[in-house]
Amino acid sequence: MSSESESTSGLWEPTFQDILIARRRIAPYLKPTPLIRPAALAEVLGADVYVKLESLQPIGAFKVRGGVNLLAAMDPAERARGVVTASTGNHGQSIAYAARLFGTRAVIFAPEHSNPYKIAAMRRLGAELVLTGRDFDEARQAAEQFAADTGMRYVHAANEPLLIAGVGTASLEVIEEVPDIDYIFAPIGAGSCACGASIVAKTVNPRIQVIGVQSERAPVVYLSWRARRLLETPEAATFAEGLATRVAFELPLRILWRLIDEIILVSDEELKAAMRLLLETAHLVAEGAGAASTAGAVRLRDRIAGRKVALLLTGANVTLETLQDLLRDESRATSPGPD
């Protein structure tokens, strides 16, 4: 491995050096994504706002950086065994995309009622799909058992240093383009995005504030971060499947405990309002998780006023039905009442 920090569990923490190595590793396959400054969004937030368009990645989400980094770093013999993972969609697409690049078999376990667009996308990329369980964590348990039975390489969605190093390259691109950024807002599902942002920011400029944003209907990372111990919740009932995690995992929490400045919770209504705000002010489509950073910035609007703020728009894999519901909700909210 590259620069490794061992823990008692054997999971090493990725460092800034690992993120630099990841950038070199993924460069032949993925180009940097645009960082834009939507004037109308800046006016709403009262800040100098930059939006990182990870929605323009080949799979429509930031996770592909981690998948490509991990598969590129694997020994050819290990790749030949094939990979298995669990996902609500974007992580699975990342592994499927990278597996296709490197000619590797990929088996992905997903919850029974997953986003159909994401399921179809994973199949198009050549992955074998197994739909099982009521949520991500039940699908994950099935994937772990399958890996144990078959000898395939199990790719954990969170406890994978190479995934975190890979997705950290997005925040590295932000800071290279805007070195004097004041805030980076990152969505939190299992936590890899916020981990990558924290590693980069605190290495390059510790004054940069990294704010993680999680759904109040799936708050396990927030609760674990506050309690300083790993927790589980009975359910993760948010519509934003990219945030819907019931179990906190060791590696991302270890990094977040040490490095992140703050984690805040937002409601599903705030996530939907942020999706509409991105559509209205920047003509950008975001899924619920992808809009979490914007929802967090709206929540902290007074604090960030006049500052340089980066919002990581991490994904745009939203169903047409969800978009229609958003617009119907907005129409009902703005339509005049009876005379």
ZADO-1210 file (C-alpha; in nm, 4 decimals, padded with zeros to 6 digits):
<atoms>
<atom x="00.0000" y="00.0000" z="00.0000" code="MET" pos="1"/>
<atom x="00.0930" y="00.3663" z="-00.0166" code="SER" pos="2"/>
<atom x="00.1169" y="00.5819" z="00.2958" code="SER" pos="3"/>
<atom x="-00.0788" y="00.3759" z="00.5458" code="GLU" pos="4"/>
<atom x="-00.1895" y="00.4492" z="00.9012" code="SER" pos="5"/>
<atom x="-00.2755" y="00.1211" z="01.0716" code="GLU" pos="6"/>
<atom x="-00.5427" y="00.0827" z="01.3392" code="SER" pos="7"/>
<atom x="-00.6059" y="-00.2082" z="01.5683" code="THR" pos="8"/>
<atom x="-00.8622" y="-00.3354" z="01.3171" code="SER" pos="9"/>
<atom x="-00.6121" y="-00.3350" z="01.0307" code="GLY" pos="10"/>
<atom x="-00.7993" y="-00.0673" z="00.8356" code="LEU" pos="11"/>
<atom x="-00.5543" y="00.1981" z="00.7248" code="TRP" pos="12"/>
<atom x="-00.6567" y="00.5608" z="00.6984" code="GLU" pos="13"/>
<atom x="-00.6023" y="00.7231" z="00.3604" code="PRO" pos="14"/>
<atom x="-00.3845" y="01.0325" z="00.3698" code="THR" pos="15"/>
<atom x="-00.3431" y="01.3346" z="00.1431" code="PHE" pos="16"/>
<atom x="-00.0623" y="01.1451" z="-00.0293" code="GLN" pos="17"/>
<atom x="-00.3039" y="00.8638" z="-00.1081" code="ASP" pos="18"/>
<atom x="-00.5418" y="01.1158" z="-00.2662" code="ILE" pos="19"/>
<atom x="-00.2577" y="01.2506" z="-00.4816" code="LEU" pos="20"/>
<atom x="-00.1776" y="00.8942" z="-00.5892" code="ILE" pos="21"/>
<atom x="-00.5459" y="00.8324" z="-00.6601" code="ALA" pos="22"/>
<atom x="-00.5580" y="01.1371" z="-00.8859" code="ARG" pos="23"/>
<atom x="-00.2708" y="01.0014" z="-01.0911" code="ARG" pos="24"/>
<atom x="-00.4320" y="00.6558" z="-01.0979" code="ARG" pos="25"/>
<atom x="-00.7717" y="00.7711" z="-01.2225" code="ILE" pos="26"/>
<atom x="-00.6460" y="01.0396" z="-01.4636" code="ALA" pos="27"/>
<atom x="-00.6369" y="00.8076" z="-01.7694" code="PRO" pos="28"/>
<atom x="-01.0049" y="00.7234" z="-01.7169" code="TYR" pos="29"/>
<atom x="-01.1782" y="01.0287" z="-01.5637" code="LEU" pos="30"/>
<atom x="-01.1397" y="01.3974" z="-01.6403" code="LYS" pos="31"/>
<atom x="-01.1826" y="01.6706" z="-01.3758" code="PRO" pos="32"/>
<atom x="-01.5417" y="01.7910" z="-01.3466" code="THR" pos="33"/>
<atom x="-01.6468" y="02.1564" z="-01.3845" code="PRO" pos="34"/>
<atom x="-01.6678" y="02.3963" z="-01.0926" code="LEU" pos="35"/>
<atom x="-01.9257" y="02.6649" z="-01.1699" code="ILE" pos="36"/>
<atom x="-02.0417" y="02.9895" z="-01.0012" code="ARG" pos="37"/>
<atom x="-02.4196" y="03.0249" z="-01.0448" code="PRO" pos="38"/>
<atom x="-02.4973" y="03.3919" z="-00.9845" code="ALA" pos="39"/>
<atom x="-02.8620" y="03.3361" z="-00.8931" code="ALA" pos="40"/>
<atom x="-02.7715" y="03.0724" z="-00.6334" code="LEU" pos="41"/>
<atom x="-02.5061" y="03.3033" z="-00.4897" code="ALA" pos="42"/>
<atom x="-02.7693" y="03.5737" z="-00.4559" code="GLU" pos="43"/>
<atom x="-03.0028" y="03.3423" z="-00.2653" code="VAL" pos="44"/>
<atom x="-02.7280" y="03.2281" z="-00.0285" code="LEU" pos="45"/>
<atom x="-02.5596" y="03.5667" z="00.0064" code="GLY" pos="46"/>
<atom x="-02.2215" y="03.4052" z="-00.0572" code="ALA" pos="47"/>
<atom x="-01.9679" y="03.3461" z="-00.3330" code="ASP" pos="48"/>
<atom x="-02.0903" y="02.9993" z="-00.4300" code="VAL" pos="49"/>
<atom x="-01.9090" y="02.7333" z="-00.6321" code="TYR" pos="50"/>
<atom x="-02.0852" y="02.4118" z="-00.7334" code="VAL" pos="51"/>
<atom x="-01.8745" y="02.1033" z="-00.8126" code="LYS" pos="52"/>
<atom x="-02.0558" y="01.9116" z="-01.0865" code="LEU" pos="53"/>
<atom x="-01.9899" y="01.5490" z="-00.9993" code="GLU" pos="54"/>
<atom x="-02.3279" y="01.4901" z="-01.1642" code="SER" pos="55"/>
<atom x="-02.1367" y="01.5038" z="-01.4943" code="LEU" pos="56"/>
<atom x="-01.9299" y="01.1944" z="-01.4190" code="GLN" pos="57"/>
<atom x="-01.9887" y="00.8985" z="-01.6549" code="PRO" pos="58"/>
<atom x="-02.2242" y="00.7377" z="-01.4005" code="ILE" pos="59"/>
<atom x="-02.3795" y="01.0680" z="-01.2929" code="GLY" pos="60"/>
<atom x="-02.2195" y="01.0589" z="-00.9480" code="ALA" pos="61"/>
<atom x="-01.8908" y="01.1177" z="-00.7637" code="PHE" pos="62"/>
<atom x="-01.8527" y="00.7571" z="-00.6483" code="LYS" pos="63"/>
<atom x="-01.6947" y="00.6537" z="-00.9780" code="VAL" pos="64"/>
<atom x="-01.3694" y="00.8123" z="-00.8643" code="ARG" pos="65"/>
<atom x="-01.3432" y="00.5617" z="-00.5814" code="GLY" pos="66"/>
<atom x="-01.4367" y="00.2608" z="-00.7899" code="GLY" pos="67"/>
<atom x="-01.1795" y="00.3360" z="-01.0584" code="VAL" pos="68"/>
<atom x="-00.9097" y="00.4014" z="-00.7987" code="ASN" pos="69"/>
<atom x="-00.9812" y="00.0744" z="-00.6187" code="LEU" pos="70"/>
<atom x="-00.9938" y="-00.1471" z="-00.9293" code="LEU" pos="71"/>
<atom x="-00.6858" y="00.0203" z="-01.0779" code="ALA" pos="72"/>
<atom x="-00.4899" y="-00.0459" z="-00.7583" code="ALA" pos="73"/>
<atom x="-00.5896" y="-00.4121" z="-00.7268" code="MET" pos="74"/>
<atom x="-00.3497" y="-00.6902" z="-00.8108" code="ASP" pos="75"/>
<atom x="-00.4475" y="-00.8576" z="-01.1417" code="PRO" pos="76"/>
<atom x="-00.4909" y="-01.1914" z="-00.9650" code="ALA" pos="77"/>
<atom x="-00.7298" y="-01.0303" z="-00.7166" code="GLU" pos="78"/>
<atom x="-00.9232" y="-00.8631" z="-00.9979" code="ARG" pos="79"/>
<atom x="-00.9541" y="-01.2006" z="-01.1692" code="ALA" pos="80"/>
<atom x="-01.1525" y="-01.3325" z="-00.8711" code="ARG" pos="81"/>
<atom x="-01.4224" y="-01.0740" z="-00.9384" code="GLY" pos="82"/>
<atom x="-01.5737" y="-00.8194" z="-00.7010" code="VAL" pos="83"/>
<atom x="-01.8951" y="-00.8159" z="-00.5006" code="VAL" pos="84"/>
<atom x="-02.0519" y="-00.5241" z="-00.3185" code="THR" pos="85"/>
<atom x="-02.3792" y="-00.3814" z="-00.1881" code="ALA" pos="86"/>
<atom x="-02.5280" y="-00.0516" z="-00.2923" code="SER" pos="87"/>
<atom x="-02.8425" y="00.1581" z="-00.3218" code="THR" pos="88"/>
<atom x="-02.7130" y="00.2617" z="-00.6630" code="GLY" pos="89"/>
<atom x="-02.4281" y="00.5078" z="-00.7088" code="ASN" pos="90"/>
<atom x="-02.1584" y="00.3039" z="-00.5336" code="HIS" pos="91"/>
<atom x="-02.2758" y="-00.0004" z="-00.7293" code="GLY" pos="92"/>
<atom x="-02.2555" y="00.1923" z="-01.0553" code="GLN" pos="93"/>
<atom x="-01.9030" y="00.2973" z="-00.9589" code="SER" pos="94"/>
<atom x="-01.7916" y="-00.0621" z="-00.9073" code="ILE" pos="95"/>
<atom x="-01.9742" y="-00.1789" z="-01.2208" code="ALA" pos="96"/>
<atom x="-01.8142" y="00.0950" z="-01.4303" code="TYR" pos="97"/>
<atom x="-01.4650" y="00.0214" z="-01.2987" code="ALA" pos="98"/>
<atom x="-01.5122" y="-00.3548" z="-01.3336" code="ALA" pos="99"/>
<atom x="-01.6039" y="-00.3079" z="-01.6987" code="ARG" pos="100"/>
<atom x="-01.2945" y="-00.0915" z="-01.7529" code="LEU" pos="101"/>
<atom x="-01.0704" y="-00.3653" z="-01.6152" code="PHE" pos="102"/>
<atom x="-01.2565" y="-00.6707" z="-01.7474" code="GLY" pos="103"/>
<atom x="-01.3620" y="-00.7890" z="-01.4013" code="THR" pos="104"/>
<atom x="-01.6804" y="-00.9704" z="-01.2993" code="ARG" pos="105"/>
<atom x="-01.8994" y="-00.7607" z="-01.0673" code="ALA" pos="106"/>
<atom x="-02.1909" y="-00.8847" z="-00.8560" code="VAL" pos="107"/>
<atom x="-02.3937" y="-00.6146" z="-00.6820" code="ILE" pos="108"/>
<atom x="-02.6523" y="-00.6651" z="-00.4094" code="PHE" pos="109"/>
<atom x="-02.9166" y="-00.3929" z="-00.3846" code="ALA" pos="110"/>
<atom x="-03.2330" y="-00.3482" z="-00.1772" code="PRO" pos="111"/>
<atom x="-03.5512" y="-00.4850" z="-00.3306" code="GLU" pos="112"/>
<atom x="-03.7067" y="-00.1416" z="-00.3827" code="HIS" pos="113"/>
<atom x="-03.4044" y="00.0375" z="-00.5229" code="SER" pos="114"/>
<atom x="-03.4090" y="00.3314" z="-00.7633" code="ASN" pos="115"/>
<atom x="-03.4978" y="00.1615" z="-01.0950" code="PRO" pos="116"/>
<atom x="-03.2814" y="00.4008" z="-01.2954" code="TYR" pos="117"/>
<atom x="-02.9768" y="00.3046" z="-01.0929" code="LYS" pos="118"/>
<atom x="-03.0538" y="-00.0666" z="-01.1187" code="ILE" pos="119"/>
<atom x="-03.0894" y="-00.0398" z="-01.4974" code="ALA" pos="120"/>
<atom x="-02.7645" y="00.1577" z="-01.5169" code="ALA" pos="121"/>
<atom x="-02.5717" y="-00.1078" z="-01.3223" code="MET" pos="122"/>
<atom x="-02.7052" y="-00.3789" z="-01.5519" code="ARG" pos="123"/>
<atom x="-02.6108" y="-00.1772" z="-01.8610" code="ARG" pos="124"/>
<atom x="-02.2579" y="-00.1574" z="-01.7251" code="LEU" pos="125"/>
<atom x="-02.2437" y="-00.5361" z="-01.7167" code="GLY" pos="126"/>
<atom x="-02.2900" y="-00.6056" z="-01.3452" code="ALA" pos="127"/>
<atom x="-02.4903" y="-00.9003" z="-01.2128" code="GLU" pos="128"/>
<atom x="-02.7656" y="-00.7677" z="-00.9853" code="LEU" pos="129"/>
<atom x="-02.9158" y="-00.9412" z="-00.6840" code="VAL" pos="130"/>
<atom x="-03.2133" y="-00.7551" z="-00.5348" code="LEU" pos="131"/>
<atom x="-03.2609" y="-00.8508" z="-00.1725" code="THR" pos="132"/>
<atom x="-03.3471" y="-00.6965" z="00.1633" code="GLY" pos="133"/>
<atom x="-03.5539" y="-00.3997" z="00.2739" code="ARG" pos="134"/>
<atom x="-03.2617" y="-00.1547" z="00.2777" code="ASP" pos="135"/>
<atom x="-02.8917" y="-00.1108" z="00.2132" code="PHE" pos="136"/>
<atom x="-02.7782" y="-00.2802" z="00.5307" code="ASP" pos="137"/>
<atom x="-02.9752" y="-00.5999" z="00.4662" code="GLU" pos="138"/>
<atom x="-02.8382" y="-00.6085" z="00.1097" code="ALA" pos="139"/>
<atom x="-02.4883" y="-00.5547" z="00.2515" code="ARG" pos="140"/>
<atom x="-02.5186" y="-00.8541" z="00.4823" code="GLN" pos="141"/>
<atom x="-02.6214" y="-01.0730" z="00.1885" code="ALA" pos="142"/>
<atom x="-02.3280" y="-00.9451" z="-00.0178" code="ALA" pos="143"/>
<atom x="-02.0821" y="-01.0221" z="00.2608" code="GLU" pos="144"/>
<atom x="-02.2124" y="-01.3785" z="00.2842" code="GLN" pos="145"/>
<atom x="-02.1914" y="-01.4227" z="-00.0940" code="PHE" pos="146"/>
<atom x="-01.8303" y="-01.3029" z="-00.0948" code="ALA" pos="147"/>
<atom x="-01.7430" y="-01.5443" z="00.1856" code="ALA" pos="148"/>
<atom x="-01.9046" y="-01.8324" z="-00.0055" code="ASP" pos="149"/>
<atom x="-01.7450" y="-01.7568" z="-00.3449" code="THR" pos="150"/>
<atom x="-01.4041" y="-01.6128" z="-00.2602" code="GLY" pos="151"/>
<atom x="-01.4743" y="-01.2972" z="-00.4633" code="MET" pos="152"/>
<atom x="-01.3230" y="-00.9691" z="-00.3428" code="ARG" pos="153"/>
<atom x="-01.5780" y="-00.7983" z="-00.1188" code="TYR" pos="154"/>
<atom x="-01.5806" y="-00.4208" z="-00.1628" code="VAL" pos="155"/>
<atom x="-01.7222" y="-00.2514" z="00.1448" code="HIS" pos="156"/>
<atom x="-01.9105" y="00.0696" z="00.0631" code="ALA" pos="157"/>
<atom x="-01.7425" y="00.2612" z="00.3475" code="ALA" pos="158"/>
<atom x="-01.4524" y="00.0716" z="00.5073" code="ASN" pos="159"/>
<atom x="-01.2372" y="00.0935" z="00.1933" code="GLU" pos="160"/>
<atom x="-00.9434" y="00.3354" z="00.2087" code="PRO" pos="161"/>
<atom x="-00.8995" y="00.3367" z="-00.1698" code="LEU" pos="162"/>
<atom x="-01.2618" y="00.4417" z="-00.2229" code="LEU" pos="163"/>
<atom x="-01.2195" y="00.7337" z="00.0171" code="ILE" pos="164"/>
<atom x="-00.8915" y="00.8351" z="-00.1473" code="ALA" pos="165"/>
<atom x="-01.0544" y="00.8225" z="-00.4886" code="GLY" pos="166"/>
<atom x="-01.3534" y="01.0389" z="-00.4021" code="VAL" pos="167"/>
<atom x="-01.1235" y="01.2805" z="-00.2199" code="GLY" pos="168"/>
<atom x="-00.9878" y="01.3874" z="-00.5585" code="THR" pos="169"/>
<atom x="-01.3088" y="01.5878" z="-00.6156" code="ALA" pos="170"/>
<atom x="-01.2327" y="01.8168" z="-00.3215" code="SER" pos="171"/>
<atom x="-00.8690" y="01.8358" z="-00.4305" code="LEU" pos="172"/>
<atom x="-00.9878" y="01.9765" z="-00.7645" code="GLU" pos="173"/>
<atom x="-01.2030" y="02.2328" z="-00.5816" code="VAL" pos="174"/>
<atom x="-00.9164" y="02.3625" z="-00.3677" code="ILE" pos="175"/>
<atom x="-00.6729" y="02.3705" z="-00.6587" code="GLU" pos="176"/>
<atom x="-00.9151" y="02.5924" z="-00.8496" code="GLU" pos="177"/>
<atom x="-01.0194" y="02.8084" z="-00.5506" code="VAL" pos="178"/>
<atom x="-00.7349" y="02.7916" z="-00.2946" code="PRO" pos="179"/>
<atom x="-00.8997" y="03.0484" z="-00.0659" code="ASP" pos="180"/>
<atom x="-01.2296" y="02.8625" z="-00.0308" code="ILE" pos="181"/>
<atom x="-01.3813" y="02.9111" z="00.3154" code="ASP" pos="182"/>
<atom x="-01.6375" y="02.6295" z="00.3369" code="TYR" pos="183"/>
<atom x="-01.6887" y="02.2914" z="00.1715" code="ILE" pos="184"/>
<atom x="-02.0305" y="02.1298" z="00.2141" code="PHE" pos="185"/>
<atom x="-02.0415" y="01.7533" z="00.1582" code="ALA" pos="186"/>
<atom x="-02.3331" y="01.5091" z="00.1802" code="PRO" pos="187"/>
<atom x="-02.3062" y="01.2165" z="00.4201" code="ILE" pos="188"/>
<atom x="-02.4508" y="00.8728" z="00.3625" code="GLY" pos="189"/>
<atom x="-02.1808" y="00.6398" z="00.4929" code="ALA" pos="190"/>
<atom x="-01.9338" y="00.9283" z="00.4884" code="GLY" pos="191"/>
<atom x="-01.6722" y="00.8776" z="00.2155" code="SER" pos="192"/>
<atom x="-01.7331" y="01.2141" z="00.0479" code="CYS" pos="193"/>
<atom x="-01.7032" y="01.4111" z="00.3718" code="ALA" pos="194"/>
<atom x="-01.3944" y="01.2081" z="00.4663" code="CYS" pos="195"/>
<atom x="-01.2217" y="01.2902" z="00.1392" code="GLY" pos="196"/>
<atom x="-01.3091" y="01.6581" z="00.1707" code="ALA" pos="197"/>
<atom x="-01.1817" y="01.6687" z="00.5295" code="SER" pos="198"/>
<atom x="-00.8507" y="01.4994" z="00.4506" code="ILE" pos="199"/>
<atom x="-00.7796" y="01.7400" z="00.1651" code="VAL" pos="200"/>
<atom x="-00.8961" y="02.0560" z="00.3404" code="ALA" pos="201"/>
<atom x="-00.7174" y="01.9944" z="00.6689" code="LYS" pos="202"/>
<atom x="-00.3928" y="01.9100" z="00.4899" code="THR" pos="203"/>
<atom x="-00.3933" y="02.2036" z="00.2487" code="VAL" pos="204"/>
<atom x="-00.5489" y="02.4702" z="00.4711" code="ASN" pos="205"/>
<atom x="-00.6855" y="02.3816" z="00.8166" code="PRO" pos="206"/>
<atom x="-00.8890" y="02.7038" z="00.8185" code="ARG" pos="207"/>
<atom x="-01.1240" y="02.5621" z="00.5556" code="ILE" pos="208"/>
<atom x="-01.4446" y="02.4559" z="00.7299" code="GLN" pos="209"/>
<atom x="-01.5842" y="02.1198" z="00.6156" code="VAL" pos="210"/>
<atom x="-01.9539" y="02.0750" z="00.6904" code="ILE" pos="211"/>
<atom x="-02.1133" y="01.7333" z="00.6498" code="GLY" pos="212"/>
<atom x="-02.4865" y="01.7195" z="00.5743" code="VAL" pos="213"/>
<atom x="-02.7022" y="01.4186" z="00.6577" code="GLN" pos="214"/>
<atom x="-03.0755" y="01.3506" z="00.6464" code="SER" pos="215"/>
<atom x="-03.2505" y="01.3732" z="00.9813" code="GLU" pos="216"/>
<atom x="-03.4401" y="01.0603" z="00.8746" code="ARG" pos="217"/>
<atom x="-03.1120" y="00.8681" z="00.8409" code="ALA" pos="218"/>
<atom x="-02.8904" y="01.0287" z="01.1078" code="PRO" pos="219"/>
<atom x="-02.6630" y="00.7438" z="01.2129" code="VAL" pos="220"/>
<atom x="-02.3327" y="00.9106" z="01.1200" code="VAL" pos="221"/>
<atom x="-02.4360" y="01.2349" z="01.2892" code="TYR" pos="222"/>
<atom x="-02.5416" y="01.0469" z="01.6037" code="LEU" pos="223"/>
<atom x="-02.2228" y="00.8385" z="01.6054" code="SER" pos="224"/>
<atom x="-02.0076" y="01.1473" z="01.5502" code="TRP" pos="225"/>
<atom x="-02.1736" y="01.3209" z="01.8435" code="ARG" pos="226"/>
<atom x="-02.1595" y="01.0148" z="02.0701" code="ALA" pos="227"/>
<atom x="-01.8007" y="00.9242" z="01.9738" code="ARG" pos="228"/>
<atom x="-01.9023" y="00.5620" z="01.9229" code="ARG" pos="229"/>
<atom x="-02.0468" y="00.3554" z="01.6392" code="LEU" pos="230"/>
<atom x="-02.4240" y="00.3302" z="01.6463" code="LEU" pos="231"/>
<atom x="-02.7092" y="00.1741" z="01.4499" code="GLU" pos="232"/>
<atom x="-03.0614" y="00.3067" z="01.3953" code="THR" pos="233"/>
<atom x="-03.3791" y="00.1011" z="01.3419" code="PRO" pos="234"/>
<atom x="-03.4454" y="00.2522" z="01.0000" code="GLU" pos="235"/>
<atom x="-03.3259" y="00.5020" z="00.7407" code="ALA" pos="236"/>
<atom x="-03.6518" y="00.6397" z="00.6074" code="ALA" pos="237"/>
<atom x="-03.5323" y="00.9226" z="00.3840" code="THR" pos="238"/>
<atom x="-03.6379" y="00.9392" z="00.0175" code="PHE" pos="239"/>
<atom x="-03.2725" y="01.0205" z="-00.0642" code="ALA" pos="240"/>
<atom x="-03.1394" y="00.6679" z="-00.1056" code="GLU" pos="241"/>
<atom x="-02.7807" y="00.7919" z="-00.1253" code="GLY" pos="242"/>
<atom x="-02.8130" y="00.9033" z="00.2375" code="LEU" pos="243"/>
<atom x="-03.0134" y="00.6043" z="00.3615" code="ALA" pos="244"/>
<atom x="-02.7702" y="00.4243" z="00.5928" code="THR" pos="245"/>
<atom x="-02.8698" y="00.2648" z="00.9258" code="ARG" pos="246"/>
<atom x="-02.5237" y="00.1556" z="01.0397" code="VAL" pos="247"/>
<atom x="-02.2147" y="00.3666" z="01.1070" code="ALA" pos="248"/>
<atom x="-01.8830" y="00.2210" z="00.9922" code="PHE" pos="249"/>
<atom x="-01.5454" y="00.2350" z="01.1580" code="GLU" pos="250"/>
<atom x="-01.3148" y="00.3866" z="00.8973" code="LEU" pos="251"/>
<atom x="-01.5215" y="00.6907" z="00.7942" code="PRO" pos="252"/>
<atom x="-01.6153" y="00.7680" z="01.1543" code="LEU" pos="253"/>
<atom x="-01.2555" y="00.7473" z="01.2650" code="ARG" pos="254"/>
<atom x="-01.1661" y="01.0073" z="01.0024" code="ILE" pos="255"/>
<atom x="-01.4683" y="01.2278" z="01.0726" code="LEU" pos="256"/>
<atom x="-01.4089" y="01.2240" z="01.4488" code="TRP" pos="257"/>
<atom x="-01.0615" y="01.3576" z="01.3871" code="ARG" pos="258"/>
<atom x="-01.1041" y="01.5974" z="01.0987" code="LEU" pos="259"/>
<atom x="-01.4519" y="01.7252" z="01.0120" code="ILE" pos="260"/>
<atom x="-01.5620" y="02.0581" z="01.1583" code="ASP" pos="261"/>
<atom x="-01.9338" y="01.9913" z="01.1863" code="GLU" pos="262"/>
<atom x="-02.2147" y="01.7588" z="01.0789" code="ILE" pos="263"/>
<atom x="-02.5685" y="01.8941" z="01.0499" code="ILE" pos="264"/>
<atom x="-02.9049" y="01.7320" z="00.9848" code="LEU" pos="265"/>
<atom x="-03.1597" y="01.8495" z="00.7289" code="VAL" pos="266"/>
<atom x="-03.5162" y="01.7368" z="00.6692" code="SER" pos="267"/>
<atom x="-03.6398" y="01.5627" z="00.3571" code="ASP" pos="268"/>
<atom x="-03.8401" y="01.8793" z="00.2872" code="GLU" pos="269"/>
<atom x="-03.5164" y="02.0794" z="00.2956" code="GLU" pos="270"/>
<atom x="-03.3520" y="01.8310" z="00.0579" code="LEU" pos="271"/>
<atom x="-03.6408" y="01.8640" z="-00.1859" code="LYS" pos="272"/>
<atom x="-03.6337" y="02.2433" z="-00.1570" code="ALA" pos="273"/>
<atom x="-03.2609" y="02.2330" z="-00.2357" code="ALA" pos="274"/>
<atom x="-03.3268" y="02.0200" z="-00.5439" code="MET" pos="275"/>
<atom x="-03.5776" y="02.2799" z="-00.6623" code="ARG" pos="276"/>
<atom x="-03.3379" y="02.5636" z="-00.5781" code="LEU" pos="277"/>
<atom x="-03.0632" y="02.4086" z="-00.7924" code="LEU" pos="278"/>
<atom x="-03.3095" y="02.3669" z="-01.0797" code="LEU" pos="279"/>
<atom x="-03.4368" y="02.7235" z="-01.0519" code="GLU" pos="280"/>
<atom x="-03.1112" y="02.9112" z="-00.9926" code="THR" pos="281"/>
<atom x="-02.8498" y="02.7028" z="-01.1734" code="ALA" pos="282"/>
<atom x="-03.0518" y="02.4783" z="-01.4076" code="HIS" pos="283"/>
<atom x="-02.8936" y="02.1775" z="-01.2397" code="LEU" pos="284"/>
<atom x="-03.0578" y="01.8424" z="-01.1713" code="VAL" pos="285"/>
<atom x="-02.9601" y="01.6807" z="-00.8419" code="ALA" pos="286"/>
<atom x="-03.0807" y="01.3700" z="-00.6659" code="GLU" pos="287"/>
<atom x="-03.1685" y="01.4002" z="-00.2980" code="GLY" pos="288"/>
<atom x="-02.8201" y="01.3131" z="-00.1755" code="ALA" pos="289"/>
<atom x="-02.6643" y="01.5346" z="-00.4418" code="GLY" pos="290"/>
<atom x="-02.8620" y="01.8330" z="-00.3148" code="ALA" pos="291"/>
<atom x="-02.7703" y="01.7768" z="00.0510" code="ALA" pos="292"/>
<atom x="-02.4749" y="02.0159" z="00.0389" code="SER" pos="293"/>
<atom x="-02.7026" y="02.2899" z="-00.0943" code="THR" pos="294"/>
<atom x="-02.9615" y="02.2164" z="00.1748" code="ALA" pos="295"/>
<atom x="-02.6881" y="02.2497" z="00.4362" code="GLY" pos="296"/>
<atom x="-02.5736" y="02.5816" z="00.2935" code="ALA" pos="297"/>
<atom x="-02.9297" y="02.7134" z="00.3034" code="VAL" pos="298"/>
<atom x="-02.9559" y="02.6030" z="00.6670" code="ARG" pos="299"/>
<atom x="-02.6308" y="02.7881" z="00.7534" code="LEU" pos="300"/>
<atom x="-02.6956" y="03.0866" z="00.5273" code="ARG" pos="301"/>
<atom x="-02.6276" y="03.3434" z="00.7993" code="ASP" pos="302"/>
<atom x="-02.2957" y="03.1858" z="00.8914" code="ARG" pos="303"/>
<atom x="-02.1624" y="03.1654" z="00.5347" code="ILE" pos="304"/>
<atom x="-02.2752" y="03.5126" z="00.4265" code="ALA" pos="305"/>
<atom x="-02.0067" y="03.6840" z="00.2202" code="GLY" pos="306"/>
<atom x="-01.7747" y="03.3808" z="00.2254" code="ARG" pos="307"/>
<atom x="-01.6442" y="03.1536" z="-00.0511" code="LYS" pos="308"/>
<atom x="-01.8437" y="02.8314" z="-00.0387" code="VAL" pos="309"/>
<atom x="-01.8085" y="02.5052" z="-00.2346" code="ALA" pos="310"/>
<atom x="-02.1098" y="02.2776" z="-00.2696" code="LEU" pos="311"/>
<atom x="-02.0364" y="01.9208" z="-00.3798" code="LEU" pos="312"/>
<atom x="-02.3231" y="01.8228" z="-00.6101" code="LEU" pos="313"/>
<atom x="-02.2453" y="01.4557" z="-00.5842" code="THR" pos="314"/>
<atom x="-02.5106" y="01.2973" z="-00.8055" code="GLY" pos="315"/>
<atom x="-02.8004" y="01.3521" z="-01.0455" code="ALA" pos="316"/>
<atom x="-02.9479" y="01.0022" z="-01.0667" code="ASN" pos="317"/>
<atom x="-03.3038" y="01.1004" z="-00.9819" code="VAL" pos="318"/>
<atom x="-03.6138" y="00.9352" z="-01.1210" code="THR" pos="319"/>
<atom x="-03.8569" y="01.1241" z="-01.3403" code="LEU" pos="320"/>
<atom x="-04.1297" y="01.0445" z="-01.0880" code="GLU" pos="321"/>
<atom x="-03.9363" y="01.2173" z="-00.8095" code="THR" pos="322"/>
<atom x="-03.8821" y="01.5242" z="-01.0259" code="LEU" pos="323"/>
<atom x="-04.2517" y="01.5344" z="-01.1140" code="GLN" pos="324"/>
<atom x="-04.3405" y="01.5102" z="-00.7442" code="ASP" pos="325"/>
<atom x="-04.1038" y="01.7987" z="-00.6682" code="LEU" pos="326"/>
<atom x="-04.2638" y="02.0188" z="-00.9305" code="LEU" pos="327"/>
<atom x="-04.6141" y="01.9262" z="-00.8191" code="ARG" pos="328"/>
<atom x="-04.5249" y="02.0133" z="-00.4603" code="ASP" pos="329"/>
<atom x="-04.3872" y="02.3483" z="-00.5751" code="GLU" pos="330"/>
<atom x="-04.6968" y="02.4146" z="-00.7849" code="SER" pos="331"/>
<atom x="-04.9252" y="02.3450" z="-00.4899" code="ARG" pos="332"/>
<atom x="-04.7158" y="02.5667" z="-00.2653" code="ALA" pos="333"/>
<atom x="-04.7249" y="02.8634" z="-00.5050" code="THR" pos="334"/>
<atom x="-05.0745" y="02.8342" z="-00.6546" code="SER" pos="335"/>
<atom x="-05.3229" y="03.0973" z="-00.5332" code="PRO" pos="336"/>
<atom x="-05.5946" y="02.9891" z="-00.2945" code="GLY" pos="337"/>
<atom x="-05.9659" y="03.0306" z="-00.3566" code="PRO" pos="338"/>
<atom x="-06.1064" y="03.3831" z="-00.3651" code="ASP" pos="339"/>
</atoms>
